[in-house]
Amino acid sequence: ILGRKFNLNFIEKLKIFTFFDLDSYLLNNEIIKNDYRDFKKSIDNLPENKEIFFIGSNLINSYIKKEYFEDILKNTIEYFKEYKIIYVPHRYEDIDYLRELSIKYGFELKKFPTILELAISQHQKKPLGLITIRSTALETLGYLYDIKFLNVIELDKTQLQKENQILEYTNLYKNYIEKKIPLIKVN
């Protein structure tokens, strides 16, 4: 790295502690599966609400235009109109803009002071469902809290701003489908 010689043999001896299934990778490392046993015991009795958490993604102006995001948000609220939508922003999203949208479209905006995996426990109730345009938190939260339904909002790939993002999203959707997480079209 940077013209220096580093011995990277230690990598082969690393033990990997993870939630994710790494069986498809050709690793010779010892993999210790994190099943969150103790954490799950501590949250077993959280009441379930008729709320859906919309997990935010930092996509505006880097992947999609504001107008398209607003259409997605409006249509998602309509699609899930029988539920209370709570939008949980990504840490880099524009909170002031989202606050304006929450007033305009009537959803709750909730920024937690910690990671979402822990925040739901502190919220003292678990949502009935999770939706997102993209987030790895969808998988961990679904597993940790045994949430009834998980959905990924499928973007119209012609709305992506760069050519390489089309392949990125094609692969992302393939991954969600392999994990049996449904894609939904709201536009």
C-alpha positions in Angstrom: 0.0 0.0 0.0 1.5 3.3 -1.1 4.7 1.5 -2.2 5.3 0.0 1.2 5.5 -3.7 1.8 3.0 -4.9 4.4 2.6 -8.5 5.4 -1.2 -9.2 5.1 -1.0 -12.9 6.2 -2.8 -12.0 9.4 -6.0 -11.5 7.4 -6.3 -15.3 7.0 -6.2 -15.8 10.7 -8.9 -13.3 11.5 -12.1 -14.5 13.1 -15.2 -12.9 11.6 -18.1 -12.1 13.9 -21.1 -11.2 11.7 -24.8 -11.2 11.3 -24.5 -11.7 7.5 -24.3 -15.1 5.7 -20.8 -15.3 4.2 -21.0 -18.9 3.0 -20.9 -17.9 -0.7 -17.5 -16.2 -0.2 -14.3 -18.3 -0.4 -13.0 -17.5 3.0 -10.7 -19.7 5.1 -11.5 -17.7 8.2 -13.5 -18.9 11.1 -16.9 -17.3 10.9 -18.8 -16.8 14.1 -22.5 -16.1 13.4 -24.1 -13.4 15.5 -27.6 -14.5 16.2 -28.3 -11.6 18.7 -29.7 -14.1 21.1 -29.4 -11.9 24.2 -30.6 -8.8 22.5 -33.7 -10.6 21.1 -34.6 -11.8 24.6 -34.5 -8.2 25.9 -37.0 -7.0 23.3 -39.3 -10.0 23.1 -42.2 -8.2 24.7 -42.2 -4.9 22.8 -45.7 -4.0 21.8 -46.3 -3.8 18.1 -47.9 -0.7 16.5 -49.7 -0.1 13.3 -46.7 2.0 12.2 -44.4 1.6 9.3 -40.9 3.0 9.5 -39.7 4.4 6.2 -35.9 4.1 6.5 -34.3 7.1 4.7 -31.4 6.9 2.2 -29.1 9.7 1.2 -30.0 9.7 -2.5 -31.2 13.2 -3.3 -29.0 14.9 -5.9 -26.5 12.1 -6.0 -28.9 9.4 -7.3 -32.3 10.9 -7.9 -33.7 14.4 -8.2 -35.7 16.0 -5.4 -38.9 16.0 -7.4 -38.7 12.3 -8.0 -38.0 11.6 -4.4 -41.0 13.7 -3.4 -43.2 11.7 -5.9 -41.9 8.5 -4.3 -42.6 9.7 -0.8 -46.1 10.9 -1.7 -47.0 7.7 -3.5 -45.6 5.5 -0.7 -47.8 7.3 1.8 -50.8 6.7 -0.4 -49.8 3.0 -1.0 -49.6 2.4 2.8 -52.5 4.8 3.7 -53.9 2.4 6.3 -50.7 2.7 8.4 -49.0 5.6 10.2 -45.8 6.3 8.3 -42.8 7.4 10.4 -39.9 8.6 8.3 -36.5 7.8 9.9 -33.9 9.9 8.0 -30.4 8.9 7.1 -27.9 10.8 9.0 -26.8 12.8 5.9 -30.3 13.7 4.7 -31.5 17.3 4.8 -33.8 17.4 7.9 -35.2 20.9 7.1 -36.3 19.7 3.7 -37.8 16.5 5.2 -39.6 18.5 7.9 -41.3 20.6 5.1 -42.3 17.3 3.4 -43.7 15.9 6.6 -46.0 18.9 7.0 -47.0 18.8 3.3 -47.8 15.1 3.2 -48.7 14.3 6.8 -46.1 11.8 8.0 -44.1 11.8 11.2 -40.4 12.6 10.9 -38.4 10.9 13.7 -34.6 11.3 14.0 -33.2 9.0 16.6 -30.1 9.9 18.6 -28.6 6.4 18.0 -28.5 3.6 15.4 -31.9 2.4 14.4 -31.2 -1.2 15.6 -31.0 0.2 19.2 -33.5 3.1 18.7 -36.5 0.8 18.2 -35.8 -0.8 21.6 -35.6 2.7 23.1 -38.8 3.7 21.2 -40.5 1.0 23.3 -42.6 -0.4 20.5 -41.8 -2.0 17.2 -43.2 -1.1 13.8 -45.4 -3.5 11.9 -43.3 -3.0 8.8 -40.3 -1.4 7.3 -39.9 0.2 3.9 -36.9 1.8 2.2 -35.4 2.8 -1.1 -32.2 1.1 0.0 -30.8 0.3 3.4 -28.9 -2.5 5.0 -30.8 -1.7 8.2 -33.8 -3.3 6.6 -32.3 -6.8 7.0 -30.9 -6.4 10.5 -34.1 -4.8 11.8 -36.3 -7.4 10.2 -34.2 -10.1 11.8 -33.8 -8.5 15.3 -37.4 -7.5 15.8 -39.2 -10.1 13.8 -41.0 -7.4 11.8 -44.0 -8.6 9.8 -43.1 -7.2 6.4 -40.2 -5.6 4.8 -40.4 -3.8 1.4 -38.0 -2.1 -0.9 -39.4 0.7 -3.1 -38.3 0.0 -6.6 -37.0 3.0 -8.4 -37.6 3.7 -12.1 -34.0 3.2 -13.2 -34.4 5.8 -15.9 -34.6 8.4 -13.1 -31.1 7.5 -11.8 -28.6 10.3 -12.5 -25.6 8.3 -13.7 -25.3 5.3 -16.1 -23.3 3.2 -13.6 -26.1 3.5 -11.0 -28.4 1.4 -13.2 -26.1 -1.6 -12.9 -25.7 -0.9 -9.1 -29.5 -0.9 -8.6 -30.0 -3.9 -10.8 -27.6 -5.8 -8.6 -29.1 -4.4 -5.4 -32.6 -5.5 -6.5 -31.3 -9.0 -7.4 -29.8 -9.2 -3.9 -33.1 -8.2 -2.2 -35.0 -10.7 -4.3 -32.6 -13.5 -3.4 -33.2 -12.6 0.3 -37.0 -12.8 -0.3 -37.4 -9.1 0.4 -40.2 -7.8 -1.9 -39.8 -4.9 -4.3 -42.8 -2.6 -4.6 -43.6 -0.1 -7.3 -45.3 3.0 -6.0 -44.9 5.2 -9.1 
